[in-house]
Amino acid sequence: MARVQTVTGGRQATASVIPGRWALSVGDPGTEPPAGFCWFPLISLARLESGHTPSRGAPSYWNGDIPWIGIRDATGNHGRVIYSTNESVTEDGIANSSSRVLPAGTVCLSRTASVGYVVSMGRPMATSQDFVNWVCGERLRPMYLHYILLSEQESIRRFAVGSVHPTVYYPEAKAFHVCIPDMAEQDAILAVLRALDDRIAVNDRIATISVTLADSIYEMFAVGLDYGKETFGTVASVYGGGTPSTAEPSYWDGKIAWTTPSDVTALSAPYLFKTSRMITEAGLANCASRLYPAGSIFMTSRATIGAFAVPQIPVAVNQGFIVVVPPRDELRWWLFHDMRSRLDEMLSLANGSTFLELSRKNFKSMRARVASLNELKKFDAKIAPLHQRAAQATQESATLKELRDTLLPKLISGQIRVRDAEKVVEDVT
């Protein structure tokens, strides 16, 4: 296939060299590739395309049939092939802007504001100017490039310039070099990684369907149930959290799980198995959080209000949460689904000038619908197995993601070969 020349305008490729870690570099790093691998300028293997935003002042440019990838699509679908987007544009929007409709398989890398997010197009789409996009030629599989970019997140952020709004500029993108094997080896590596991703996708689907079904069952049980005098504050214990002083090293890197809203908003299903930070006993004693038991209900209460998690381990929380601890097991999933069904009401009770926050006082005063004990037991008998299956699927996905993320850079860089990786995957799955 004759490669179509990259046309993005602006400055030429930089002459600087900024080595990446595995298989990506700005400029030729001059390092010896593994046996069977070679370094190539990426623009010799793929056409680099820019994106653009049609005028927001022209209604006829928007809400058309052409999916348009913005930053929210990338941050919400990092690492995935996407088929739909939050916004779409019309043919007029494309014709009257610098945006172009790119083919399915195009690999998109966010280059500004939120740097390093990777998605690939599952169908023809356009993108905003926040992306650099590659249409691969016959010597590079699109998904192989997709995985290279995923493995080089740390490097890509180093390629960005700027303290306020870091950006990967086009001179650097035009100078990208990739270290790749021949097509047969690319396909073999992709087969290993896709097998893991396919299993992860199945588990994520199981979790999503299970929680959605549980929501529907709750609505069936709650139909016609009136609000009584009970409130969330009277039917359960309601707590908050806090942050140990970050200036005191003895409070951190201990054995106690401590979570922030970013851990919860990143979850694909509402089950928390691990946290990004740990604190010590001294840290717990010197913050406003308790160590909450597994099975508590965590809800983010500021900035993003209404992201939920049910921890599977004892966890402390920062000040961005409302924590509900049910007095008995039969109430856990009932309260969880009741809370999930009332986000609009909670948002109406939130206040704040810098960011919205739902106070514990306002939450505790909200009236709660509570079924009879007999109905609660019937509900729990239907719901608990769904959540148990969803949590199992989520935990398996987490294990497989860790394995994929461990194997990915080693396969892409040639540190391990496909036969060895297949043995590891076979032993785990």
N, C-alpha and C positions, 0 to 999 in steps of 0.2 A: 504494500500500500504506500503510495507516495505521501509523505508527510506534508500537511498543510502548514505553512510557516506561521509561527507565533506572531500575533499582532496585538500588542497591548499598549503601544505608545510609550512615551516617557523615556527615561534614561536607559542606556545600555546596561548589560549585566555587569555587576561589580567585578573587579579584579581581585578583591580580597578573598582570603580563604579562612573559613570558620568551620573546623571539623565538627561533625556530629559524633554520636556515640557508636552507632551501629552500621547503618547503611545509607546515611544521608549526610551531605556536606554542602556548605556554600563554597563553591570552587572545588577544584580537584585537590583532595587532601594529600595526595602523593603516597598514601599508605598501600602496602602490598595486600591485594584482596585475597580471600580464601581461594583454595583450588576450585576452579569451575565458576568463579565469580569475576566480574569486571566492573570497573567504574565507568560511568557514562554521564555526559551532561543530560539532565532530564529533558531539556528542550529538544534533544536529538531523538528522544523516544516518545515524546508526547507534546501536543500543542497546548501552549499556555493561553488561557482565556481569562479575561477580567469580567466583572459584573457591574451592574449599575441599578439605580433606583429610579423608575419613572416618576415623573412629577406627582407629588401628593395632592397638588392643587387641581389635577385633572381627573375627575371621577371616572371618565370613560377609559382611563388607563388601568383601572383596578377591578378586582372581582371578576376576572375572566376565566378562561379555561387553561391557562398556562401556569403551572406551579412556580412559585418564586421563593427561593431559599433566602431567608434572613437569619440573623444571628440566633434568634430564639429557636429556629429549626435545628441549628447545629448544636447548641448547648443542650437541647432536649433529646437529641438523637445521636450523640457522639458515638462514632464507631459503627454506625448502622448504614444500611442501604435504605433510603427513604423514597416513598411513593406519593406522599402528600405533604403539603406545607401549610403553615398558618395563613399565608396570604397567596393570592394569585393575581396575575396580570392579564391584560388583553393583548390581542395582536397590535392594536393601536399603541398600547404602552410600550411594546417592544419596538415598533417602527419609529416611535418618537423619542427614543432614548438610546443610550449606548449599550443597553443590555442586549444579550443574544440568547436564543434558545439553544441549549447544548444537549447533546445526545445522551441517552441512557448509558450508564457506565462512567460518566464524567466524575472525577474525584475532586472534591471541594475541600479546601483548607481555609479556615477562618484566619485572617491575617491581621486584624486590628480589633481593638476593644477587648474581645475575648479571643486570645491568640491560641491556635493549635487544635481547635475542634475539627474533626474529620467526618464528613458524610459522603456517600456516593449516591448518584442519581439512579433511581430504579426506573425512571421514565424521563422523557425530555423535559427539561426545566430551565429556568433562568435563575440568576443569583444577584444579590446585592453587590456593591463594590467592596464589601467587607471580606470578600473571598478571592483567593487565587484558585483557578480551576484547570484541571489537566484532562485533555482528551487523548487517551493513550493510543499509540500506534501498534503495529504488528509485533514488535519485540518486547512489549511490556503489558502484562495483564493488568487491567484496571484495579482489580482487588489486590494484586501484589503491591502496587503503589499505595493503595489504601492502607495496607498493613504496615508498610514501611513508615508512613506518616504517623500511624498510631504508635509504633515502637519508638519514635523519635520526639515525643512530646517535650521532653526536657530540652533537647537541642533546638527545637523550633522556637521555644520561648527565648532561648539565648540569641537566636538570629534576629529577634525583634529589637527595635530601637525606640527609645522614648520612655520617660519615667511616669508621665501622667497617662498617656494612651499608647502603650507599646504597640508597634506595628512592624510587620514583615513587609518591607518595601519591595517594589518590583525588581530593582537591580539585584537584590539578594535572591528573590524567587527565580529570576532568569538564570542565576548562576548555580542553582541547585544541581548537585551531582548525586547519583544513586549507584549503589553497588548491587548488581543483580546477577543471577545465574541464567542459564539458557531457559527456553520456554518449558521444556519438559520438567526441569527442576522447579521452576516457578509453579507449575501445575501440581507437582507432588507436595510442595510446601503448602499450597493453598488447600489441598485436600485435607491435610491434618488440621489446619486452623478452622476450616469451614465445618469439619465434623464437630469440633468443640462448640463453635458458634451456633450450629444447628441444634445441638443438645441444649444449649443455654436458652435459645429462643423457645424451644418446646416447654422448658420449665417455666420461663417467664409467662408464657401463654397460659399454662395451667394455673399459676398464681393469680393472674389477672382475672381469668374466668371464675375462679373459685371465690374471690373477693366480690366480684360483681354479682354473682349468684347469691352470696350471703347478704349483700345489700338489698336485693330483691325480696329475699325471704323475710328480712326485717320489715320491709314496707308492708308485706302481707300481714304480719303479726301486729303491726302498729296501726293498721287501718281501723278507724273508729275509736281508738283509745284516746280518751280525754286527758288533758293535763290536770293533775291534782295539785295539792299543796306542796308536794315534794319538789325540791330543787336539786341541781347537781351537788350543791354543797351539803344537802341533808342526806342524800342517798349514798354518797361516797366521800372519801377523804381527798381533798384537793390541795396540792402543794405547788411549789415553784422550784427554782434552782439558783445557782450562782457560780461564779468563776473564782478559783483560787488566784491569789496574786501571781501574775506572770513574772514578776521580778524575784520571786522566791524559788530557786531551783529545787529545793527539797519538797516542793508540793507537786512536782511533775515527774512523768515517766515512771510511775509506780505500777501497781497491779490492779487498780480500780478503774473500770471503764467509765468514761465521762464523755457525754455527747453534746454536740451543738446542733442547731437547726440544719447546718449544711450536711451533716450525716443523714438526717431524716429526709430532707428534700431530694437527696440523691438516690433514695431507695426506689426500686422498681415495684416493690410490694411492701406492705407495712409491717415488716418483721426485722427487728434489729438484732444482729448476731455479734457485731463488733463495732468499735468506735475508732475514730481516727486519732484520738488522744487518750492518754491514761494519766491518772493522778495517784498520789500516795495517800496513806491514812491521814497524814498531817494535812494534805491538801483538802481532803474531804472534811476534816474537822474545822478548817478555816475558810469554808465557803458556805453559802446559804442553801446548799443542796443536801438531801439525804441520799443514802444508797437505796434506790427504789427496787423492789423485787421484780423478777421476771413476771410478765403478765400484767404489769401496770400499763396504763394508757398514756402515751406522750402525745401532746399536740403543740405544734409551734404557735406562739401567741403574739409575735411581733414581726413587722416587715412582711414576711410570708405567714399568713394566719391560716391554720387548718391543714398542715401536713402532719400525718399521723404515723406513729410507730408503736408497736407492742414489743418491748424488749424480750428476748429469749434468755437473757442473762441479767443479773443485777447490774444496774447502771445508775450513775449520778448524772445530773443535767446542768446546763448553764441557765442563765436567767431568761432565755428565749422560749421557755416552755411553760405550759400548764400540765401538771401531772395528776392523773386521776387514778386512785387506788381503790378498786371495788372492795366492799366488805366481804363478798363471797363470790365464788367462781361463776355462779349462774348469772351474775350481773355484768361480767366483764364484756362479753361480746354484745350484749344488749346496749350498754352505755357507749361502747365503741361505735356501733352503727347509728345510734341516735345522734351522737356528736357529729358524725360524718354527714348526716342528712340535714344538718342545721347550720351549715357554713354561712349562708346568707344572713341568717339571724345574728350569728356571731360577729360578722363584719359590721352589721348595723350598730353593734354595741361597742365597737372599737373606737379609739380616739387617738390623737397625737398629731403634732405639726410636722415633725421630721419624718416619722414613719408611723403607720397605724399599729396600735397595740391593744389587745384584748386583755383587760386586767382580770386577775383572779377574782376580785370582788364582783365584777359584772358577770363573769362566767358562773360563779357559785350561785348567783341569784337567779339564773335562768331556770325556769320550771322544767322538770323532767317527766317524760312519759314512762311510767313503770308498770309493766304487766304484773299479773298475780304470780305468786311463786310457782304455781303449777304450770302456767304459761311460759314462765322464764325457763323452767326445766325442759319443757317441750322444745322451746326455741334453741336452747343450748345444745340439746341432743342433735338438732339438725345442723347447727352452725359450727360447732366445735370441730367436727371431722373435716369440714371444708377448710377451716383455717389451719388445721394440722397438716392437711395435704399441701396446702399452699405454702406453708412455712417450710416443709420438707423440700419442696421444689425450689424455693428461694435459696435455701442453704446449699443445695446441690449446685445451683447456678453459681453461687458465690465461690464454691470450691473449684468449679470448672473455669470460672473467670480468672482465678488466681493461677491455675495451671496454664491457661492460654497466655496470660500476661507474662508468665515465666518463660514459656517456650517461644513466644513471638520474637523477641529480639535475638534469641540464640539461633533460631531458624533463619531469620532474615539476614543475620550477619555471617551465617555459615559456621557458627561455633559448634552446633550439633547438626547431624544429618537426619533426613526424614526417617530412616529406618529406626534410629534410636528414639526419635520423638514418638513414632507410632507405638513403640513398646511402652513408653511412659504413659501414653493415653490409654492403651489397652489395660495396663495395670490399675489405672484409676477408675475407668468406666466399666 
